[in-house]
Structures are given as structure tokens and as C-alpha cells.
């Protein structure tokens, strides 16, 4: 097995449908960033061509998820768009209070 075949992302993309994989990727990254990982939740609002992922974290962790000048949020959105291209679906990340 190659390193690419054993990576968590490759595992998610091969074993679940693409929408669930996007949801899980954002949740895994958000849990690694915040101080209270048990509070992190991702909700999917799906449509035919566009999905909205709502990321909810503890109030004290909202700044960590957004980052300085929104850089962390932008990075999460970049990762999400890369996964979305593979799923051939537009996905929007909303960070909820």
C-alpha cells in the first residue's frame, strides 16, 4: 500500500459518499484546531448542485477557527473547494456563532 492509499482523506473519499467526506474532513480539521473538540459539529444542508456546511464550535473557539484576518477560515474553504471539485458539487462553508 502506498502512503496515498493509507491517508485519512483517501480513506474518507473511498468509503463514503462525497458529501459525507467533505463534512468529516472539515470536522476533523476543526477538532484539531479548537480547545473544546467535543462541541464541534458540522451540519450539511444539501441541494442538487450546492451544499452548505455549517460549522459550529464553542463561543471561545470561534476566533481560532476564523484565524487572523480570516486566514484559517479561508484555508478551510480552500480545502473544501478542492474536495468539492472531485465531487462535482459546489460547497459553501458557513461558520456559525
Secondary structure, 3 states (H helix, E strand, C coil): CCHHHHCHHHHHHHHCCHHHHHHHHHHHHHHHHCCCHHHCEEEEEECCCEEEEEEECCHHHHHHHHCHHHHHHHHHHHHHHHHHHHHCCEEEEEEEC
